Amino acid sequence: MKQKGWKELTPGAVITEPGNSVKFKTGSWRAFRPVWIEDNCIHCLFCWAYCPDMAVRVKDGKRIQFNYDACKGCGICALECPGKKGNKAIVMKEEGKQ
């Protein structure tokens, strides 16, 4: 599916077709991306609860990975992460850098 350019979007990017949010991959907007450090994760799921974009994936009650197509890089997950023994399980990295 070809993605629309900004000139082809409806004013205000209003969604006029129900259920089409899966077509909008907003992850390309971000300047920073969250990186998960699994060894520091206590699976509290705060990242999942606070994520405004539902970009944190959970399976069997445990946090597994990010949906980077949906993540806008706001950093709320990293801010709310308590980590293990003071070591965050989510850190923000500049997009395009390891």
C-alpha positions in Angstrom: 0.0 0.0 0.0 1.4 3.4 -1.0 1.5 5.9 1.9 -0.1 9.3 1.4 1.9 12.4 1.4 1.0 15.3 3.6 -0.8 17.1 0.7 -3.1 14.1 0.2 -4.3 13.8 3.8 -7.6 15.2 5.0 -7.3 18.6 6.8 -6.1 17.9 10.4 -5.4 14.3 9.4 -9.0 13.5 10.4 -9.8 9.8 10.0 -12.9 9.5 7.9 -12.8 5.7 7.5 -13.5 3.7 10.7 -10.8 1.2 11.7 -8.1 2.5 9.4 -5.6 3.6 12.1 -3.6 0.6 11.3 -2.8 2.2 7.9 -1.1 5.2 9.6 2.4 4.3 10.6 3.3 7.3 12.7 6.6 5.9 14.0 8.5 7.7 11.3 7.8 11.0 13.1 10.0 10.3 16.1 13.5 11.8 16.8 14.1 9.4 19.7 13.1 5.8 20.1 12.8 3.7 23.2 15.2 0.8 23.7 14.2 -2.1 26.0 16.9 -3.6 28.2 15.2 -6.9 29.1 17.6 -7.7 32.0 16.4 -4.6 33.9 12.7 -5.3 33.3 10.5 -6.3 36.2 7.4 -6.6 33.9 5.4 -4.1 36.0 3.7 -3.0 32.7 3.9 0.7 33.6 5.2 1.3 30.1 2.2 -0.4 28.6 -0.3 1.4 30.8 1.2 4.9 30.2 1.9 4.6 26.5 -0.5 6.9 24.6 0.1 5.0 21.3 -0.3 1.4 22.4 3.2 0.8 21.1 4.3 -1.5 24.0 3.5 -5.2 23.3 2.6 -7.6 26.0 2.2 -11.4 25.8 1.1 -13.7 28.7 1.3 -10.8 31.2 4.9 -9.9 30.3 6.3 -7.0 28.3 7.9 -8.3 25.0 8.8 -5.6 22.5 7.8 -2.2 20.9 5.7 -1.7 17.9 7.9 0.9 16.3 5.4 1.6 13.6 3.1 3.1 16.2 5.7 4.6 18.6 6.1 8.4 18.3 9.1 8.5 20.7 7.4 10.6 23.4 9.5 8.9 26.1 6.7 8.4 28.6 7.5 4.7 28.9 11.1 5.5 29.8 10.0 8.1 32.3 7.6 5.8 34.1 9.8 2.7 34.1 11.0 1.9 37.6 13.5 -0.7 36.3 15.4 -3.1 38.5 17.5 -1.8 41.4 17.5 1.7 39.9 18.5 0.6 36.4 15.9 1.6 33.9 14.6 -1.1 31.5 13.7 1.5 28.9 16.1 4.2 27.7 15.6 6.7 24.9 18.1 6.7 22.1 18.4 9.1 19.2 16.7 7.7 16.1 19.2 6.1 13.7 21.9 5.5 16.4 22.6 2.4 18.3 
